[in-house]
Amino acid sequence: MNRHDLRKAFKSTGPAILPVIHVQDTEQALRNVRVVLGEGAQGVFLINHDFPHEDLVPIIENVRQAFPAVWLGVNFLGVTGKDAFPVLGALQARGVQVDGYWADDARIDERADVQTEAEDIDAVRSSSGWNGLYFGGTAFKKQREVLPDAYAASAKIACRHMDAVTTSGIATGHAAEIAKIETFRAACGDHALAIASGVTPDNVHLYAGLVDAILVATGINHEGDFYNTDPGRLRALIARVRAIALAADTAGANDDRDDRWYLYNMAPTQRTGLAAWLDPSSVYINARSFNAILDDLLEPFSPRDIDLVAATDAMGFILGSAIAARLGKGFLAIRKAGKLPVEADAVTFTNYTGRTQDIEMRKNAFAAGTRVLLADQWIETGGTMQASIELIEGQGGIVAGIATICIEETHGAEALRDKYVCSTAVVPGSEVQRQMNSKAPDYFPDYRVEATHPEIGAKQK
């Protein structure tokens, strides 16, 4: 699997952080998954450390039921994919999706011309029907020793058999030698590379630029506790990786890009059309990033200066209602035509596609002089926001400000800043703003706007 595709799968520009939970029972697993998700990790691995892998299956089912949207991986200790993939396929067939499988031993033999065991595992994986990501242990701890001069050969062979080549230090809790990871990185080229064992908040900077996923347990657990994640240590590790990824992204750019890390969780939409060409939904899903964007959007505003929050149908409702709750204010929905079951004022405007559209707001929504903060997810041409302003002001309201992820500066919408207090997650004048205007973000290097939006590419040529 291409390393950029793996990172996009996790909505990550730096390596994905995948904490590993040494499972004891369902309650302990659920408790630790809550900690992991609360700190903003991209997913979690469950591993059976002291009991047969068959006994992990009902715990996997319980975790999936409790967390239907979490990226969930497993490691069945003591077996290879030959035994694991049929179990994963059976789980998937009955609606229990496991997103990743990590094998300590992927049965790669750098001494052999034919990879008989690895190919047998490939065949079992294919026949199982399971469609998750395979993290295969190569030159991995506690397996057959692989000499350093054979690391490159092992890595190159492994790239043919798994989604993410996965290597480690010499034992649990022991950090891998940097030279080993550098050799694996060079041998893997653009193939995804993961590391397990011995990564901590203090040494993660040594690996973050080389790998695409970090599987970590003891480095983020409570001191002397093999089974429970320390939220403070995980938080520190994630913050360090995030800072390194942003620093790498801006290296040599000589720009004034801000440090609003959550923007880099957005991914290109896979649908055609001009709207939502970047997808912020992953920013909303993650608790820390969602709250961070609210913090930044609300920075210019005081609750004393706002009486009501309004937002436009439909994605604007996410930010608008969250902002209203934060401020302790009411929320007013501005709907697409025909949605309101009451008498409404309507405004016709030209949307981003050049077509006319109507939006509506209930009559007598507020008293004249009410100060309204308007929210929307994204402002491209400004047509929807201008229509919303017309509705608010048409009932005697005062637009106290505008909050949105980004105001693009290619269709005239930036003129809103001249008249209103506008708070955006993308800082105007920054390098990120330039990239949003061009619809070609640097942090998704293989994304080209014309590939998913040919109508935009044609306009830019």
N, C-alpha and C positions, 0 to 999 in steps of 0.2 A: 504494500500500500504506500502510495506517495506520502511523504511526511506532511506536506501542506494539506492534503486531504484528511489526514488523521487530525491535524489541529483544527481544521474547519469542522470536523465532526464533533469536536468538543468546544467549538466557539472560542478558540484560544489562539493567541499569537505566539505565546511561549509554550513550554511543555505543559501538558495537562497534568494536574495533580490528582492522583487516584489513591486515596488512603486505603490501606489494607486492614481489615478487621479480622483478628484471630477469634473465631466464633466459639462461644461457650454454649449459648442457648438463644432462643428467639428474643427474649427480653433484652439481653445484653447486646445482641446484634442491632435491634431497633434503636436502643438508646445511643449506640455509637453512630449509627447512620444519621440520626438527628443532629448530633454534634458536627459530623462531617459536612452535611448539607448546610447547616447554619453558618459555617465558616466560609462557604463559597467554593468548595472543591467541585471539580467537574464530574465526579463519579466516585464509586466505591467498589472495592473487591471484598468478597467474603471468602474465607479460607478455613477449612477444617484442620485444626492443628493437632487435636488430641483424640479424634474419633474417626470412624470410617466415613468415607465420602458419601455413602448412601444416606447417612443420618443428617447430612447437610441439606439434602433436597427439600424436606418439609420446611426448614428454616428459610431457604431461598423463597419458597412459595409465600411464606408469611411476610417476608420483607417486601416482596413485589406487591402483595396485596396492600400493605401499608403505604408503600411509596410507588405508585403506578408509573410515575414519570421519571424516576431517578435512573441515571445510567448505572447499571448493575452488572458487575463482573464477578466471576468465581474462579477459585483455584481448588481443584480436587487433589489434595496431596496423595502421593503414593501411586498415582496412575498417570497414564499419558492420554493424549487426545483420542486414542483408539477406544478407550473405555468412556471417556468423558463426552465425546460428541454425541453418541446415541442418547445419553441422558439429557443433554441440552436440547437435542432435537425433539425428544419426547415431551420435555417441559414446554417448549415452544408450541408444539402441536396442541397442547391443552390450554394455551393462552397465557403461559408464564414465560415472558420474554427475559432471557439472559442476554445482555448486550455484549459481554466480553468473556473470553475464557483465557486464563493464563496457566500454562503448563511449565513447571520447573524444568522439565526435560522434554524438548521437542524432538529428541532422537536424531540430532544432526551429527554426522560422523565425517569430520574433515579429512579422515584418512582413507575414506572409501570413494571410489569413482561413481558408484550408484548408491543413492540414498534410499535403500529398500524400506527401512522402518518409517522414515519421514513420508515417503510416497504412500505407504499403506495407511498412515494417519490421514493424509490428504484425501484418500479415497473414502475412508470412513466419514470424514467431515462432509464431503460432498453428498454421500448417500443419506446422511442424517437429516438433511433439510434445514439444519440450523444456519442462521444467516448473520451471526454476530461477528465480532472482531477477535482474531486469534493472536494472542501474545505468547510467543514460543520461546521458552528458555534455551539459551545457547551459551556454551561455556559458563554454565550457571552453577551457583554454589551447591555443594553436596552431591553433584553429579560427577561423571567421569572427568578427571582433570584434563584440561586443554592447555597446552603450553603456549606462552605468549607469541611465539613465532607462527602459531597456527590460528591466532585470533581472526586475522583478516579472511583466511579461507573459510573459517566457520561462519563468519558473518555473511559472506557472499553466498554461500550455499543456503543459509537460513532465509535470505531474502526471497528465495524461490518458493518457500513453503508456508509463510505466515504473513499476517498483516503487519505486525510490529515485532521485529527482532528484539528479544528481551534478554539482557545479561545482568550480571550482579557482581558484588564483592565475593570474598571467599566464604562468608558465612553470614547468618542472620545478624544484622546490626553492624556488620563490618563494611565500611565504605569501599567501593571499587577504586582501583588505581586509575588515576586520570589517564595515564598512557593507554590503558586498556580501552577506555571509552573513546578516546581519540582515534584509536585504531579501528574500532567498530564503526565509528561515525564515517571515517574515510572509506571503509570498505562497503558500507551500506549506501553511500551516495545519497540520493533523494528518497531512499526507502525509509520508512518509519523505524525509529529506534527508541526503546524504552529501557529504563534502568530500575532495578529493585535492590533493596538492602543498603543500609548504612547512610541514607540521605537524611540530613538534619537541616534546621534553619541556619546553622553555622557554616555548613559546607555546600549547600545547594548551589551557591554561585559558581562552583567549580564545574557543575554538570549542566546547568540550565541552558547554556548556549549550544550544547552538543546533542541533547536528547529531546524527544518529542512527547514523552510521557514519563512520569515519575511515580512508581509504585512504592509506597512508603508506609511503614508501620512503627517499628521501634523508635524511629527518629522523631515521631510526633506523639508517642504515647506518654502517659504519666510516668515519671521517674520510677523505675523498678516495677512497673505494671505492664505486663505483656498483653493485656486484653482491652485496655480502655484508652481512647484517644484524649489527649490533652488539648482542649480547644485553643489555648494560648500558643502552644507550640505549632499547631497546624496553622493558626492565623499568621504567625510570624513567617512560616515557610512560604505560604501563599503570597504574602506581601513582598517577600524578597524576590520570588520568581516573577511576580508582576512587575516590580520595579526594573528588574534585569531585562525583561522582554520589552518594556517601553524604552529603556535606554538604548537597546540594540536597534529598535525601530527608528529612533531619531538620530542615531549616530551618523555624523557627517552631513546632516541636513541643514545645520545652521539656521534652524527655525525656532519659533517661540511656542512650539506646541505645548499645550497644558498637560497636566498629569491626570486627566479624567479617564482613568484606566478602564472604566466600564464600557466606553465607546468601542473598545477593541474586542468586546464580546459580540458585537453585531456581525452578521454574516450576509452575504449577498442573497437576495431572494431567488428562488428557482422558478418563479412564475414570470410570464411575460407581461408587458405593460409598464407604464411609467411610474405607477404608484409603488411605494414601499420597496424601492430598489435595494435598500438595505433593511434587514429585518431586525428590529430591536427587541423582539419577543424574548430572546435569551437573556437580555438585560433585566426584563421584568421577572422572569422565572427565578433568577437567583436573588435571594433575600438581601444580601449585602449590596449588590450592584443596584437593585431597585431602590433601596433606601439611600444609597449614595447619590443617585441621580435626582431624587427628590430634594436632598440636602442642597445640591448645587442650584437647582431650578428655583428654590425658594429663597436663596441668599439675598436677592435684592428687595424682597417683599416683607413687610411686617403685617401680622394678623390685624393690627389696628387700622391698617389702610385698605383692608379688603372686607367686603360684606358677603360676597357670594363668589363661587367658582363655577364657571360654565365651560363646557367642552363640546366638540363637534363629533358627530356620528362617523365611525364607530370607535376606531382605535384611540381617538382622543379621550374617550371615556376612561381609559385605564389611568393615564396620568392625571386627568381632571379629578376623578373621584378620590384618588390617593392624595392629591394635593389638598382637596377640600377636607378630608379626614385629618390630615396633618395640621391644618390651620384651625380646625374646629368650626368650619363653615358649612353652609348648605351647598348642594350641587345641583346645577341646572343642565339638563341634556338638550342640546340643539340637534334635531333629528333630520334625517333625510325625509323628503316629501312623502306624505301619506302614512307616516308612522305614528303620529300623535293622535290619541283618541279624544282630544279636546280642541276647542277653537284655537287657531294658531295664526301667527304672522308668518309670511313666507317671503323669501328673497330668491331671485333667480340670478345665477352667476355662471361664469365660464370656468370649467374645472381644468385640471392639468392636461387633459387630452384634447382640449379645445371644444368640448361639447358643453351645452348648457345643462344646468342642473338646478334643482330647487332644494333649499333647506328651510326648516320651520322651527319656530319657538312658540311655546304656548303663550296666549295673550295674558296680559296682566301678571307676568311672571314675578315682578318685583315692583317696588315703589320707585318713582322717579328719584334720581340722585343716588341710587344704589351703586356702589363701586364693585365692579365685576372683574375678576381675573379670568382671562380666557386661556384655555389650554388646548393643544392639539399635538399629535405625535410628531408631525413633520410638516414644514411649510415649504412648498416648492415654488409654485407660481404666485401664491398668496390669495388666489380666488376664494377659496373656502373661508379663510380667515377674514377677508374683507367683508364677505357676506355675513359672517357671524357678528362682526363689529356693527354692521348696519342694523342687524336685528336688535342688538343690545342698545345701541344709541337710539333706535327707533322707538323704544319704550322708555326713553329718558334715562337709561343707565349710563354710567361712566366707566369707560374701559380703564381699569386700574393697572393693567399690564397684560403681557402675553408670555406664556411659558410653553416651550417646545424643545424637542431634541435639537433640531437644526432649522435655521432659515437659510435656504439656498440663495445664492447671490447671482443667479444667471437669468432670472425672469422678472426682476424688479421687486420681488418680495422684500428685499432688504430695506426698501423705503419705509416699511413698518417701523423700523428702529428710529426713524426721524420723528415720529409722532407719538410713539408709545414706549413705555418701559418694557423691553423685551429681554427675557431670560432664556438662554439656550445652553444646552449641554455642550454643544460645539462652540468654542469661543471664537467670536468673529475676529478675522485677521490672522488666525492661527494656521499652521500648516494643515491641520485636520480640516479646517474650513475650506481651504483650497482643494483638498482631495474630495470633499463632499460636492463642491461645485463641479468638479470634473467627472464625478461618478466613476472614479478609478482609484479606489483606496490602495495605498502602497502595501498595507498590511495583509492584503489578500493578493499576493503577487501573480497568481495564475488566473485571477478574475478579470475579465474584460467585459465592459458593459455591453458591447455589441453582441456578445455571445448569448446573453439572456434577454437583451433589450435592443434588437436590431434597429428599432426606430430611433433610439437615442444615438447609437453609433453612426447612423446615417446623417443625423443632424450635426454631429461633431466633426464629420469629415469635410 
